[in-house]
Amino acid sequence: MENEKYLKDISEIKNMMNRSSRFISLSGLSGVFAGCYAILGAIAARFIISDSIDHNYDYDATASEYINSELVQELFLIAIAVLVLAIGTAIFLTTRKAKKNELKIWDSTSKRLVINFFAPLAAGGLFCLVLLQYGIIGLIAPCLLIFYGLALIHASKYTFADLKGLGYSNLILGLLATQFIGFGLYFWAVGFGLFHIIYGIWMHNKYDRKNAE
């Protein structure tokens, strides 16, 4: 009996330390929804690109003359819509999970998580704007995957360690995409879409469903 009580106390202390140092309210389902939004966005972008440029165009990395301002605006609107939907869904599901578990949604740990996630991501976004400025269109999708992977890896120390796996997957995929210029949209769909869905289902089964039982 004393041993069982001792182990229980250790477990409770460990859980308290984990909650104080890591943000554990992230919802696995938010990853599934984000992946679905990304795939739908990639499909919409593919149709827009097909209608806007020659079907024989090979998506050369420096062929900025094929990219007009109207096409850029349409693709930008799709990216913003996907981002807003993904972030909005994540905030809603994460807030609901935090309230259910009686945890704070905004504290010093979540602040560190946000800062460490968005710092590399913002740098990557600005770098991609530079690529767009110089017409190096083919490297935008790979760079976004690379910087997004770095952002996930950087932020994983403040939340579930499983996030690091998703980060490395996107990082490697982005590096691989640099060797297949012209297929960036497909790599985008895999990284931001399929990987997120797989990760979301994994997290939901490992943490969310376990806590619900």
Buried (B, 14 or more C-beta within 10 A) or exposed (E): EEEEEEEEEEEEEEEEEEBEEBBBBBBBBBBBBBBBBBBBBBBBBEEBBEEBBEEEEEBBBEBBEBBEEEBEEBBEEBBEBBBEBBEEBBEEBBBBBBEEEEBEBEEEBBEBBBEBBBBBBEEBBEBBEEBBEEBBBBBBBBBBBBBBBBBBBBBBBBBBEBBBBBBBBBBBBBEBBBEEBBBBBBBBBBBBBBBBBBBBBBBBEEBBEEEEE
